[in-house]
Amino acid sequence: MTKEVKWIVVGVIVLFIIGMIVYPRIRRERTAKDRPDNPPAVRASGQRRILNVNAIVIKPQVLSDRTHTTADILPDEEVDLAFEVSGKIVGLFFQEGSHVRKGDLLAKINDEPLQAELHKLEAQIQLANARVFRQRTLLDKDAVSQEAYEQVKTEYEKLMADIELVKAHLAQTELRAPFDGVIGLRYVSEGAYATASTRIAKLTKLSPVKIDFSVPEKYAEDVVPGTEVTFRVTGSQQEYRSQVYAVESKVDMATRTLVARALYPNRDERIRPGRYAEVQLTRKEIRNALAIPSEAMTQEMGKSLVYRYRAGEVEPVEIVSGIRTESQLQVISGLSVGDTVVISGIMQLRSGLPVTLDHIR
Protein backbone atom coordinates (compact mmCIF):
# COMPACT_ATOMS: atom_id res chain seq x y z
CA MET A 1 0.00 0.00 0.00
CA THR A 2 1.46 3.29 -1.12
CA LYS A 3 1.71 6.35 1.06
CA GLU A 4 -1.08 8.12 -0.86
CA VAL A 5 -3.48 5.23 -0.36
CA LYS A 6 -2.81 5.28 3.39
CA TRP A 7 -3.75 8.96 3.65
CA ILE A 8 -6.94 8.38 1.73
CA VAL A 9 -7.94 5.56 4.12
CA VAL A 10 -7.19 7.76 7.15
CA GLY A 11 -9.27 10.59 5.67
CA VAL A 12 -12.23 8.30 5.09
CA ILE A 13 -12.10 7.03 8.68
CA VAL A 14 -11.96 10.59 10.09
CA LEU A 15 -14.93 11.64 7.96
CA PHE A 16 -16.86 8.58 9.11
CA ILE A 17 -16.23 9.41 12.76
CA ILE A 18 -17.28 13.05 12.28
CA GLY A 19 -20.44 11.92 10.56
CA MET A 20 -21.34 9.58 13.41
CA ILE A 21 -21.09 12.51 15.83
CA VAL A 22 -22.83 15.24 13.83
CA TYR A 23 -25.65 13.26 12.16
CA PRO A 24 -27.69 12.43 15.32
CA ARG A 25 -27.65 16.10 16.38
CA ILE A 26 -28.86 17.27 12.96
CA ARG A 27 -31.61 14.63 13.00
CA ARG A 28 -32.86 15.75 16.44
CA GLU A 29 -33.05 19.37 15.35
CA ARG A 30 -35.02 18.49 12.20
CA THR A 31 -37.40 16.29 14.18
CA ALA A 32 -38.05 19.09 16.71
CA LYS A 33 -38.77 21.60 13.94
CA ASP A 34 -41.19 19.26 12.18
CA ARG A 35 -43.35 18.61 15.32
CA PRO A 36 -46.92 19.87 14.82
CA ASP A 37 -47.31 21.03 18.43
CA ASN A 38 -44.43 23.48 18.17
CA PRO A 39 -46.10 26.84 17.27
CA PRO A 40 -44.36 29.54 15.27
CA ALA A 41 -42.21 32.03 17.14
CA VAL A 42 -44.93 34.63 17.07
CA ARG A 43 -47.45 32.30 18.73
CA ALA A 44 -44.89 31.12 21.31
CA SER A 45 -44.33 34.66 22.45
CA GLY A 46 -48.09 35.06 22.99
CA GLN A 47 -48.35 38.26 20.94
CA ARG A 48 -51.31 37.04 18.93
CA ARG A 49 -53.16 35.23 21.71
CA ILE A 50 -56.55 36.75 22.64
CA LEU A 51 -57.64 36.49 26.30
CA ASN A 52 -61.30 36.23 27.35
CA VAL A 53 -62.08 38.47 30.35
CA ASN A 54 -64.91 40.08 32.30
CA ALA A 55 -65.19 43.83 32.82
CA ILE A 56 -67.18 46.54 34.55
CA VAL A 57 -68.22 50.00 33.37
CA ILE A 58 -67.46 52.71 35.93
CA LYS A 59 -70.61 54.46 37.16
CA PRO A 60 -71.25 56.84 40.07
CA GLN A 61 -72.65 55.04 43.10
CA VAL A 62 -73.14 55.30 46.84
CA LEU A 63 -70.19 53.79 48.68
CA SER A 64 -70.46 53.04 52.39
CA ASP A 65 -67.53 52.40 54.69
CA ARG A 66 -68.89 49.96 57.25
CA THR A 67 -67.57 48.19 60.31
CA HIS A 68 -69.01 44.93 61.63
CA THR A 69 -68.92 43.85 65.25
CA THR A 70 -70.87 41.76 67.74
CA ALA A 71 -73.28 42.94 70.41
CA ASP A 72 -75.29 41.86 73.44
CA ILE A 73 -78.97 42.70 73.76
CA LEU A 74 -79.84 43.99 77.21
CA PRO A 75 -83.20 44.90 78.77
CA ASP A 76 -83.91 48.55 79.43
CA GLU A 77 -84.50 47.70 83.10
CA GLU A 78 -84.23 44.44 85.04
CA VAL A 79 -84.37 43.59 88.73
CA ASP A 80 -84.61 40.59 91.04
CA LEU A 81 -87.67 41.23 93.18
CA ALA A 82 -87.25 40.78 96.96
CA PHE A 83 -88.79 42.09 100.18
CA GLU A 84 -87.05 44.74 102.26
CA VAL A 85 -87.92 42.98 105.53
CA SER A 86 -88.27 39.39 106.69
CA GLY A 87 -91.52 37.56 107.27
CA LYS A 88 -93.93 34.87 106.20
CA ILE A 89 -95.36 35.27 102.71
CA VAL A 90 -99.14 35.53 102.97
CA GLY A 91 -99.97 36.41 99.38
CA LEU A 92 -98.62 36.18 95.81
CA PHE A 93 -100.64 38.29 93.37
CA PHE A 94 -98.96 37.86 89.99
CA GLN A 95 -99.05 35.33 87.18
CA GLU A 96 -95.73 34.12 85.83
CA GLY A 97 -94.84 35.56 82.44
CA SER A 98 -97.47 38.30 82.62
CA HIS A 99 -97.20 42.04 82.12
CA VAL A 100 -97.42 44.20 85.22
CA ARG A 101 -97.70 47.95 85.71
CA LYS A 102 -95.57 50.13 87.94
CA GLY A 103 -97.00 50.08 91.49
CA ASP A 104 -98.93 46.80 91.11
CA LEU A 105 -98.96 44.71 94.31
CA LEU A 106 -97.05 41.50 93.58
CA ALA A 107 -96.62 39.86 97.00
CA LYS A 108 -97.10 40.48 100.71
CA ILE A 109 -95.71 39.19 103.99
CA ASN A 110 -97.48 39.01 107.37
CA ASP A 111 -98.11 42.49 108.78
CA GLU A 112 -100.50 41.78 111.71
CA PRO A 113 -98.10 42.94 114.47
CA LEU A 114 -97.51 46.19 112.64
CA GLN A 115 -101.23 46.73 112.06
CA ALA A 116 -101.87 46.27 115.77
CA GLU A 117 -99.12 48.78 116.60
CA LEU A 118 -100.63 51.26 114.16
CA HIS A 119 -104.10 50.95 115.69
CA LYS A 120 -102.64 51.48 119.17
CA LEU A 121 -100.89 54.68 118.14
CA GLU A 122 -103.82 56.05 116.14
CA ALA A 123 -106.05 55.60 119.21
CA GLN A 124 -103.88 58.13 121.06
CA ILE A 125 -104.20 60.88 118.48
CA GLN A 126 -107.47 62.36 119.78
CA LEU A 127 -106.23 62.56 123.37
CA ALA A 128 -102.86 64.02 122.39
CA ASN A 129 -104.56 66.59 120.17
CA ALA A 130 -106.92 67.62 122.98
CA ARG A 131 -103.97 68.14 125.37
CA VAL A 132 -102.28 70.43 122.90
CA PHE A 133 -105.52 72.44 122.51
CA ARG A 134 -105.98 72.83 126.29
CA GLN A 135 -102.36 73.81 126.87
CA ARG A 136 -102.60 76.37 124.09
CA THR A 137 -105.72 77.89 125.63
CA LEU A 138 -104.08 78.09 129.04
CA LEU A 139 -100.94 79.59 127.54
CA ASP A 140 -102.97 82.36 125.96
CA LYS A 141 -104.33 83.19 129.46
CA ASP A 142 -100.86 82.95 130.98
CA ALA A 143 -102.10 80.02 133.07
CA VAL A 144 -99.21 77.70 132.05
CA SER A 145 -95.66 78.24 131.04
CA GLN A 146 -94.39 78.16 127.48
CA GLU A 147 -92.28 75.13 128.40
CA ALA A 148 -95.34 73.13 129.51
CA TYR A 149 -97.06 73.91 126.22
CA GLU A 150 -93.98 72.95 124.18
CA GLN A 151 -93.70 69.64 126.04
CA VAL A 152 -97.28 68.62 125.19
CA LYS A 153 -96.87 69.72 121.59
CA THR A 154 -93.64 67.66 121.28
CA GLU A 155 -95.41 64.58 122.60
CA TYR A 156 -98.09 64.99 119.97
CA GLU A 157 -95.55 65.37 117.16
CA LYS A 158 -93.65 62.31 118.44
CA LEU A 159 -96.87 60.31 118.33
CA MET A 160 -97.49 61.31 114.71
CA ALA A 161 -93.89 60.44 113.79
CA ASP A 162 -94.30 56.98 115.38
CA ILE A 163 -97.42 56.46 113.28
CA GLU A 164 -95.54 57.40 110.10
CA LEU A 165 -92.73 55.01 111.05
CA VAL A 166 -95.16 52.11 111.47
CA LYS A 167 -96.79 52.95 108.14
CA ALA A 168 -93.33 52.88 106.50
CA HIS A 169 -92.70 49.43 108.00
CA LEU A 170 -96.10 48.30 106.72
CA ALA A 171 -95.16 49.46 103.22
CA GLN A 172 -92.07 47.28 103.42
CA THR A 173 -94.27 44.22 103.85
CA GLU A 174 -95.67 44.80 100.36
CA LEU A 175 -93.74 43.98 97.19
CA ARG A 176 -94.77 46.30 94.34
CA ALA A 177 -93.56 46.53 90.73
CA PRO A 178 -90.91 49.28 90.45
CA PHE A 179 -91.61 49.74 86.70
CA ASP A 180 -93.70 48.38 83.84
CA GLY A 181 -92.47 45.06 82.56
CA VAL A 182 -92.85 41.31 82.25
CA ILE A 183 -92.54 39.26 85.39
CA GLY A 184 -90.68 35.97 85.09
CA LEU A 185 -90.84 32.70 86.94
CA ARG A 186 -91.79 32.51 90.62
CA TYR A 187 -89.14 31.18 93.03
CA VAL A 188 -91.16 30.99 96.27
CA SER A 189 -94.52 29.71 97.47
CA GLU A 190 -97.13 31.25 99.71
CA GLY A 191 -96.38 30.42 103.32
CA ALA A 192 -92.61 30.44 102.86
CA TYR A 193 -90.45 32.60 105.12
CA ALA A 194 -88.71 35.31 103.10
CA THR A 195 -85.73 37.44 103.99
CA ALA A 196 -84.19 40.42 102.21
CA SER A 197 -82.01 38.01 100.21
CA THR A 198 -84.88 35.78 99.05
CA ARG A 199 -85.57 36.22 95.35
CA ILE A 200 -89.27 36.24 94.62
CA ALA A 201 -89.15 36.65 90.82
CA LYS A 202 -87.40 38.64 88.09
CA LEU A 203 -89.00 41.71 86.48
CA THR A 204 -87.77 42.76 83.04
CA LYS A 205 -88.64 45.76 80.91
CA LEU A 206 -88.62 44.59 77.28
CA SER A 207 -89.38 47.86 75.54
CA PRO A 208 -87.01 49.40 74.64
CA VAL A 209 -83.89 47.18 74.58
CA LYS A 210 -80.24 48.22 74.75
CA ILE A 211 -77.63 47.11 72.19
CA ASP A 212 -74.15 46.97 73.74
CA PHE A 213 -71.21 46.68 71.32
CA SER A 214 -67.50 47.48 71.12
CA VAL A 215 -65.43 49.02 68.34
CA PRO A 216 -61.62 49.21 67.96
CA GLU A 217 -60.08 52.37 69.33
CA LYS A 218 -59.25 53.66 65.81
CA TYR A 219 -63.00 54.00 65.22
CA ALA A 220 -63.62 55.77 68.53
CA GLU A 221 -64.17 59.14 66.86
CA ASP A 222 -66.84 57.66 64.57
CA VAL A 223 -69.12 56.52 67.40
CA VAL A 224 -70.97 59.34 69.13
CA PRO A 225 -74.50 59.79 70.51
CA GLY A 226 -76.83 59.91 67.52
CA THR A 227 -74.77 57.54 65.33
CA GLU A 228 -77.08 55.16 63.46
CA VAL A 229 -76.38 51.43 63.51
CA THR A 230 -78.13 48.39 62.09
CA PHE A 231 -78.16 44.98 63.73
CA ARG A 232 -79.38 41.44 63.19
CA VAL A 233 -80.35 38.94 65.82
CA THR A 234 -78.68 35.54 65.46
CA GLY A 235 -80.83 33.20 63.42
CA SER A 236 -82.72 35.98 61.63
CA GLN A 237 -81.98 37.91 58.45
CA GLN A 238 -84.19 40.85 59.40
CA GLU A 239 -82.33 44.11 59.94
CA TYR A 240 -83.21 46.54 62.71
CA ARG A 241 -82.14 50.18 62.94
CA SER A 242 -81.20 51.92 66.15
CA GLN A 243 -79.22 54.90 67.41
CA VAL A 244 -76.31 55.19 69.79
CA TYR A 245 -77.38 57.17 72.88
CA ALA A 246 -74.37 56.67 75.16
CA VAL A 247 -70.65 55.94 74.84
CA GLU A 248 -68.25 54.75 77.54
CA SER A 249 -66.09 57.53 79.00
CA LYS A 250 -62.79 55.88 78.01
CA VAL A 251 -61.23 53.16 75.88
CA ASP A 252 -60.79 49.82 77.63
CA MET A 253 -57.06 49.47 78.26
CA ALA A 254 -57.15 45.65 78.21
CA THR A 255 -58.95 45.22 74.88
CA ARG A 256 -58.29 48.64 73.31
CA THR A 257 -61.95 48.92 72.41
CA LEU A 258 -64.65 51.49 73.09
CA VAL A 259 -68.02 50.33 74.39
CA ALA A 260 -71.13 52.04 73.00
CA ARG A 261 -74.82 51.52 73.69
CA ALA A 262 -77.70 51.92 71.25
CA LEU A 263 -81.42 51.89 71.96
CA TYR A 264 -84.09 50.05 69.96
CA PRO A 265 -87.81 50.70 70.70
CA ASN A 266 -88.85 47.01 70.48
CA ARG A 267 -92.49 48.02 70.77
CA ASP A 268 -93.73 44.57 69.79
CA GLU A 269 -91.30 42.98 72.30
CA ARG A 270 -90.18 40.56 69.60
CA ILE A 271 -86.49 40.87 70.48
CA ARG A 272 -85.64 39.11 73.73
CA PRO A 273 -82.86 40.47 75.95
CA GLY A 274 -79.88 38.20 76.39
CA ARG A 275 -79.63 37.32 72.72
CA TYR A 276 -76.53 37.74 70.54
CA ALA A 277 -76.53 40.27 67.71
CA GLU A 278 -74.36 41.34 64.78
CA VAL A 279 -73.98 45.12 64.48
CA GLN A 280 -73.11 47.07 61.35
CA LEU A 281 -71.78 50.59 61.84
CA THR A 282 -71.65 52.96 58.86
CA ARG A 283 -68.55 55.08 59.43
CA LYS A 284 -68.75 57.09 56.22
CA GLU A 285 -71.08 57.26 53.23
CA ILE A 286 -69.89 58.77 49.93
CA ARG A 287 -72.39 59.66 47.24
CA ASN A 288 -71.44 59.67 43.53
CA ALA A 289 -68.30 57.69 44.31
CA LEU A 290 -66.28 55.88 41.64
CA ALA A 291 -65.61 52.34 42.78
CA ILE A 292 -64.25 49.09 41.37
CA PRO A 293 -64.20 45.51 42.68
CA SER A 294 -61.20 44.98 44.95
CA GLU A 295 -59.90 42.14 42.75
CA ALA A 296 -59.55 44.53 39.77
CA MET A 297 -56.52 46.25 41.35
CA THR A 298 -52.98 44.91 41.37
CA GLN A 299 -49.75 46.21 42.88
CA GLU A 300 -46.66 46.61 40.69
CA MET A 301 -43.48 48.38 41.77
CA GLY A 302 -45.33 50.11 44.59
CA LYS A 303 -48.08 51.41 42.27
CA SER A 304 -51.78 50.62 42.32
CA LEU A 305 -52.76 49.57 38.79
CA VAL A 306 -55.94 48.58 37.00
CA TYR A 307 -56.36 47.54 33.36
CA ARG A 308 -58.64 49.68 31.24
CA TYR A 309 -60.23 48.24 28.09
CA ARG A 310 -60.08 50.28 24.89
CA ALA A 311 -60.61 49.22 21.28
CA GLY A 312 -60.08 45.52 21.93
CA GLU A 313 -56.91 45.93 24.02
CA VAL A 314 -56.01 46.68 27.62
CA GLU A 315 -53.75 49.34 29.05
CA PRO A 316 -52.50 49.70 32.63
CA VAL A 317 -53.70 52.79 34.51
CA GLU A 318 -52.29 53.99 37.82
CA ILE A 319 -54.98 54.96 40.32
CA VAL A 320 -55.20 56.60 43.73
CA SER A 321 -57.51 54.63 46.00
CA GLY A 322 -59.68 55.76 48.90
CA ILE A 323 -61.80 53.75 51.31
CA ARG A 324 -62.02 49.98 50.95
CA THR A 325 -65.09 47.94 51.80
CA GLU A 326 -65.51 44.17 51.88
CA SER A 327 -65.84 43.94 48.10
CA GLN A 328 -65.16 47.37 46.61
CA LEU A 329 -62.45 49.99 46.42
CA GLN A 330 -62.96 53.71 45.97
CA VAL A 331 -61.05 55.31 43.09
CA ILE A 332 -60.09 58.91 43.81
CA SER A 333 -58.16 59.55 40.58
CA GLY A 334 -57.01 57.70 37.46
CA LEU A 335 -60.41 56.62 36.13
CA SER A 336 -63.48 58.45 34.83
CA VAL A 337 -67.17 57.70 34.53
CA GLY A 338 -67.74 55.38 31.55
CA ASP A 339 -64.30 53.72 31.62
CA THR A 340 -64.32 49.95 31.20
CA VAL A 341 -62.12 48.13 33.71
CA VAL A 342 -61.14 44.47 33.44
CA ILE A 343 -62.00 42.49 36.59
CA SER A 344 -60.81 38.95 35.72
CA GLY A 345 -57.55 37.38 34.55
CA ILE A 346 -55.61 40.29 36.04
CA MET A 347 -52.37 38.34 36.49
CA GLN A 348 -52.24 37.51 32.76
CA LEU A 349 -52.75 41.05 31.50
CA ARG A 350 -50.15 43.44 30.12
CA SER A 351 -50.15 46.60 28.06
CA GLY A 352 -51.50 46.16 24.53
CA LEU A 353 -52.77 42.60 25.03
CA PRO A 354 -55.85 41.94 22.83
CA VAL A 355 -58.85 40.74 24.86
CA THR A 356 -62.42 39.68 24.29
CA LEU A 357 -65.09 40.71 26.78
CA ASP A 358 -67.17 37.69 27.83
CA HIS A 359 -69.27 39.59 30.34
CA ILE A 360 -69.60 43.28 31.09
CA ARG A 361 -71.65 44.99 33.75
C-alpha positions as CSV (number, residue, x, y, z in Angstrom):
1,M,0.0,0.0,0.0
2,T,1.5,3.3,-1.1
3,K,1.7,6.3,1.1
4,E,-1.1,8.1,-0.9
5,V,-3.5,5.2,-0.4
6,K,-2.8,5.3,3.4
7,W,-3.7,9.0,3.6
8,I,-6.9,8.4,1.7
9,V,-7.9,5.6,4.1
10,V,-7.2,7.8,7.1
11,G,-9.3,10.6,5.7
12,V,-12.2,8.3,5.1
13,I,-12.1,7.0,8.7
14,V,-12.0,10.6,10.1
15,L,-14.9,11.6,8.0
16,F,-16.9,8.6,9.1
17,I,-16.2,9.4,12.8
18,I,-17.3,13.1,12.3
19,G,-20.4,11.9,10.6
20,M,-21.3,9.6,13.4
21,I,-21.1,12.5,15.8
22,V,-22.8,15.2,13.8
23,Y,-25.6,13.3,12.2
24,P,-27.7,12.4,15.3
25,R,-27.7,16.1,16.4
26,I,-28.9,17.3,13.0
27,R,-31.6,14.6,13.0
28,R,-32.9,15.8,16.4
29,E,-33.1,19.4,15.3
30,R,-35.0,18.5,12.2
31,T,-37.4,16.3,14.2
32,A,-38.0,19.1,16.7
33,K,-38.8,21.6,13.9
34,D,-41.2,19.3,12.2
35,R,-43.3,18.6,15.3
36,P,-46.9,19.9,14.8
37,D,-47.3,21.0,18.4
38,N,-44.4,23.5,18.2
39,P,-46.1,26.8,17.3
40,P,-44.4,29.5,15.3
41,A,-42.2,32.0,17.1
42,V,-44.9,34.6,17.1
43,R,-47.4,32.3,18.7
44,A,-44.9,31.1,21.3
45,S,-44.3,34.7,22.4
46,G,-48.1,35.1,23.0
47,Q,-48.4,38.3,20.9
48,R,-51.3,37.0,18.9
49,R,-53.2,35.2,21.7
50,I,-56.6,36.8,22.6
51,L,-57.6,36.5,26.3
52,N,-61.3,36.2,27.4
53,V,-62.1,38.5,30.3
54,N,-64.9,40.1,32.3
55,A,-65.2,43.8,32.8
56,I,-67.2,46.5,34.5
57,V,-68.2,50.0,33.4
58,I,-67.5,52.7,35.9
59,K,-70.6,54.5,37.2
60,P,-71.3,56.8,40.1
61,Q,-72.6,55.0,43.1
62,V,-73.1,55.3,46.8
63,L,-70.2,53.8,48.7
64,S,-70.5,53.0,52.4
65,D,-67.5,52.4,54.7
66,R,-68.9,50.0,57.3
67,T,-67.6,48.2,60.3
68,H,-69.0,44.9,61.6
69,T,-68.9,43.8,65.3
70,T,-70.9,41.8,67.7
71,A,-73.3,42.9,70.4
72,D,-75.3,41.9,73.4
73,I,-79.0,42.7,73.8
74,L,-79.8,44.0,77.2
75,P,-83.2,44.9,78.8
76,D,-83.9,48.5,79.4
77,E,-84.5,47.7,83.1
78,E,-84.2,44.4,85.0
79,V,-84.4,43.6,88.7
80,D,-84.6,40.6,91.0
81,L,-87.7,41.2,93.2
82,A,-87.2,40.8,97.0
83,F,-88.8,42.1,100.2
84,E,-87.1,44.7,102.3
85,V,-87.9,43.0,105.5
86,S,-88.3,39.4,106.7
87,G,-91.5,37.6,107.3
88,K,-93.9,34.9,106.2
89,I,-95.4,35.3,102.7
90,V,-99.1,35.5,103.0
91,G,-100.0,36.4,99.4
92,L,-98.6,36.2,95.8
93,F,-100.6,38.3,93.4
94,F,-99.0,37.9,90.0
95,Q,-99.1,35.3,87.2
96,E,-95.7,34.1,85.8
97,G,-94.8,35.6,82.4
98,S,-97.5,38.3,82.6
99,H,-97.2,42.0,82.1
100,V,-97.4,44.2,85.2
101,R,-97.7,47.9,85.7
102,K,-95.6,50.1,87.9
103,G,-97.0,50.1,91.5
104,D,-98.9,46.8,91.1
105,L,-99.0,44.7,94.3
106,L,-97.1,41.5,93.6
107,A,-96.6,39.9,97.0
108,K,-97.1,40.5,100.7
109,I,-95.7,39.2,104.0
110,N,-97.5,39.0,107.4
111,D,-98.1,42.5,108.8
112,E,-100.5,41.8,111.7
113,P,-98.1,42.9,114.5
114,L,-97.5,46.2,112.6
115,Q,-101.2,46.7,112.1
116,A,-101.9,46.3,115.8
117,E,-99.1,48.8,116.6
118,L,-100.6,51.3,114.2
119,H,-104.1,51.0,115.7
120,K,-102.6,51.5,119.2
121,L,-100.9,54.7,118.1
122,E,-103.8,56.1,116.1
123,A,-106.0,55.6,119.2
124,Q,-103.9,58.1,121.1
125,I,-104.2,60.9,118.5
126,Q,-107.5,62.4,119.8
127,L,-106.2,62.6,123.4
128,A,-102.9,64.0,122.4
129,N,-104.6,66.6,120.2
130,A,-106.9,67.6,123.0
131,R,-104.0,68.1,125.4
132,V,-102.3,70.4,122.9
133,F,-105.5,72.4,122.5
134,R,-106.0,72.8,126.3
135,Q,-102.4,73.8,126.9
136,R,-102.6,76.4,124.1
137,T,-105.7,77.9,125.6
138,L,-104.1,78.1,129.0
139,L,-100.9,79.6,127.5
140,D,-103.0,82.4,126.0
141,K,-104.3,83.2,129.5
142,D,-100.9,82.9,131.0
143,A,-102.1,80.0,133.1
144,V,-99.2,77.7,132.0
145,S,-95.7,78.2,131.0
146,Q,-94.4,78.2,127.5
147,E,-92.3,75.1,128.4
148,A,-95.3,73.1,129.5
149,Y,-97.1,73.9,126.2
150,E,-94.0,72.9,124.2
151,Q,-93.7,69.6,126.0
152,V,-97.3,68.6,125.2
153,K,-96.9,69.7,121.6
154,T,-93.6,67.7,121.3
155,E,-95.4,64.6,122.6
156,Y,-98.1,65.0,120.0
157,E,-95.6,65.4,117.2
158,K,-93.6,62.3,118.4
159,L,-96.9,60.3,118.3
160,M,-97.5,61.3,114.7
161,A,-93.9,60.4,113.8
162,D,-94.3,57.0,115.4
163,I,-97.4,56.5,113.3
164,E,-95.5,57.4,110.1
165,L,-92.7,55.0,111.0
166,V,-95.2,52.1,111.5
167,K,-96.8,52.9,108.1
168,A,-93.3,52.9,106.5
169,H,-92.7,49.4,108.0
170,L,-96.1,48.3,106.7
171,A,-95.2,49.5,103.2
172,Q,-92.1,47.3,103.4
173,T,-94.3,44.2,103.8
174,E,-95.7,44.8,100.4
175,L,-93.7,44.0,97.2
176,R,-94.8,46.3,94.3
177,A,-93.6,46.5,90.7
178,P,-90.9,49.3,90.5
179,F,-91.6,49.7,86.7
180,D,-93.7,48.4,83.8
181,G,-92.5,45.1,82.6
182,V,-92.9,41.3,82.3
183,I,-92.5,39.3,85.4
184,G,-90.7,36.0,85.1
185,L,-90.8,32.7,86.9
186,R,-91.8,32.5,90.6
187,Y,-89.1,31.2,93.0
188,V,-91.2,31.0,96.3
189,S,-94.5,29.7,97.5
190,E,-97.1,31.3,99.7
191,G,-96.4,30.4,103.3
192,A,-92.6,30.4,102.9
193,Y,-90.4,32.6,105.1
194,A,-88.7,35.3,103.1
195,T,-85.7,37.4,104.0
196,A,-84.2,40.4,102.2
197,S,-82.0,38.0,100.2
198,T,-84.9,35.8,99.1
199,R,-85.6,36.2,95.3
200,I,-89.3,36.2,94.6
201,A,-89.1,36.6,90.8
202,K,-87.4,38.6,88.1
203,L,-89.0,41.7,86.5
204,T,-87.8,42.8,83.0
205,K,-88.6,45.8,80.9
206,L,-88.6,44.6,77.3
207,S,-89.4,47.9,75.5
208,P,-87.0,49.4,74.6
209,V,-83.9,47.2,74.6
210,K,-80.2,48.2,74.7
211,I,-77.6,47.1,72.2
212,D,-74.2,47.0,73.7
213,F,-71.2,46.7,71.3
214,S,-67.5,47.5,71.1
215,V,-65.4,49.0,68.3
216,P,-61.6,49.2,68.0
217,E,-60.1,52.4,69.3
218,K,-59.2,53.7,65.8
219,Y,-63.0,54.0,65.2
220,A,-63.6,55.8,68.5
221,E,-64.2,59.1,66.9
222,D,-66.8,57.7,64.6
223,V,-69.1,56.5,67.4
224,V,-71.0,59.3,69.1
225,P,-74.5,59.8,70.5
226,G,-76.8,59.9,67.5
227,T,-74.8,57.5,65.3
228,E,-77.1,55.2,63.5
229,V,-76.4,51.4,63.5
230,T,-78.1,48.4,62.1
231,F,-78.2,45.0,63.7
232,R,-79.4,41.4,63.2
233,V,-80.4,38.9,65.8
234,T,-78.7,35.5,65.5
235,G,-80.8,33.2,63.4
236,S,-82.7,36.0,61.6
237,Q,-82.0,37.9,58.4
238,Q,-84.2,40.8,59.4
239,E,-82.3,44.1,59.9
240,Y,-83.2,46.5,62.7
241,R,-82.1,50.2,62.9
242,S,-81.2,51.9,66.2
243,Q,-79.2,54.9,67.4
244,V,-76.3,55.2,69.8
245,Y,-77.4,57.2,72.9
246,A,-74.4,56.7,75.2
247,V,-70.6,55.9,74.8
248,E,-68.2,54.7,77.5
249,S,-66.1,57.5,79.0
250,K,-62.8,55.9,78.0
251,V,-61.2,53.2,75.9
252,D,-60.8,49.8,77.6
253,M,-57.1,49.5,78.3
254,A,-57.1,45.7,78.2
255,T,-59.0,45.2,74.9
256,R,-58.3,48.6,73.3
257,T,-62.0,48.9,72.4
258,L,-64.6,51.5,73.1
259,V,-68.0,50.3,74.4
260,A,-71.1,52.0,73.0
261,R,-74.8,51.5,73.7
262,A,-77.7,51.9,71.3
263,L,-81.4,51.9,72.0
264,Y,-84.1,50.1,70.0
265,P,-87.8,50.7,70.7
266,N,-88.9,47.0,70.5
267,R,-92.5,48.0,70.8
268,D,-93.7,44.6,69.8
269,E,-91.3,43.0,72.3
270,R,-90.2,40.6,69.6
271,I,-86.5,40.9,70.5
272,R,-85.6,39.1,73.7
273,P,-82.9,40.5,75.9
274,G,-79.9,38.2,76.4
275,R,-79.6,37.3,72.7
276,Y,-76.5,37.7,70.5
277,A,-76.5,40.3,67.7
278,E,-74.4,41.3,64.8
279,V,-74.0,45.1,64.5
280,Q,-73.1,47.1,61.4
281,L,-71.8,50.6,61.8
282,T,-71.6,53.0,58.9
283,R,-68.6,55.1,59.4
284,K,-68.7,57.1,56.2
285,E,-71.1,57.3,53.2
286,I,-69.9,58.8,49.9
287,R,-72.4,59.7,47.2
288,N,-71.4,59.7,43.5
289,A,-68.3,57.7,44.3
290,L,-66.3,55.9,41.6
291,A,-65.6,52.3,42.8
292,I,-64.2,49.1,41.4
293,P,-64.2,45.5,42.7
294,S,-61.2,45.0,44.9
295,E,-59.9,42.1,42.7
296,A,-59.5,44.5,39.8
297,M,-56.5,46.3,41.3
298,T,-53.0,44.9,41.4
299,Q,-49.7,46.2,42.9
300,E,-46.7,46.6,40.7
301,M,-43.5,48.4,41.8
302,G,-45.3,50.1,44.6
303,K,-48.1,51.4,42.3
304,S,-51.8,50.6,42.3
305,L,-52.8,49.6,38.8
306,V,-55.9,48.6,37.0
307,Y,-56.4,47.5,33.4
308,R,-58.6,49.7,31.2
309,Y,-60.2,48.2,28.1
310,R,-60.1,50.3,24.9
311,A,-60.6,49.2,21.3
312,G,-60.1,45.5,21.9
313,E,-56.9,45.9,24.0
314,V,-56.0,46.7,27.6
315,E,-53.8,49.3,29.0
316,P,-52.5,49.7,32.6
317,V,-53.7,52.8,34.5
318,E,-52.3,54.0,37.8
319,I,-55.0,55.0,40.3
320,V,-55.2,56.6,43.7
321,S,-57.5,54.6,46.0
322,G,-59.7,55.8,48.9
323,I,-61.8,53.8,51.3
324,R,-62.0,50.0,50.9
325,T,-65.1,47.9,51.8
326,E,-65.5,44.2,51.9
327,S,-65.8,43.9,48.1
328,Q,-65.2,47.4,46.6
329,L,-62.5,50.0,46.4
330,Q,-63.0,53.7,46.0
331,V,-61.0,55.3,43.1
332,I,-60.1,58.9,43.8
333,S,-58.2,59.6,40.6
334,G,-57.0,57.7,37.5
335,L,-60.4,56.6,36.1
336,S,-63.5,58.5,34.8
337,V,-67.2,57.7,34.5
338,G,-67.7,55.4,31.6
339,D,-64.3,53.7,31.6
340,T,-64.3,50.0,31.2
341,V,-62.1,48.1,33.7
342,V,-61.1,44.5,33.4
343,I,-62.0,42.5,36.6
344,S,-60.8,38.9,35.7
345,G,-57.5,37.4,34.6
346,I,-55.6,40.3,36.0
347,M,-52.4,38.3,36.5
348,Q,-52.2,37.5,32.8
349,L,-52.8,41.1,31.5
350,R,-50.2,43.4,30.1
351,S,-50.2,46.6,28.1
352,G,-51.5,46.2,24.5
353,L,-52.8,42.6,25.0
354,P,-55.8,41.9,22.8
355,V,-58.8,40.7,24.9
356,T,-62.4,39.7,24.3
357,L,-65.1,40.7,26.8
358,D,-67.2,37.7,27.8
359,H,-69.3,39.6,30.3
360,I,-69.6,43.3,31.1
361,R,-71.6,45.0,33.8
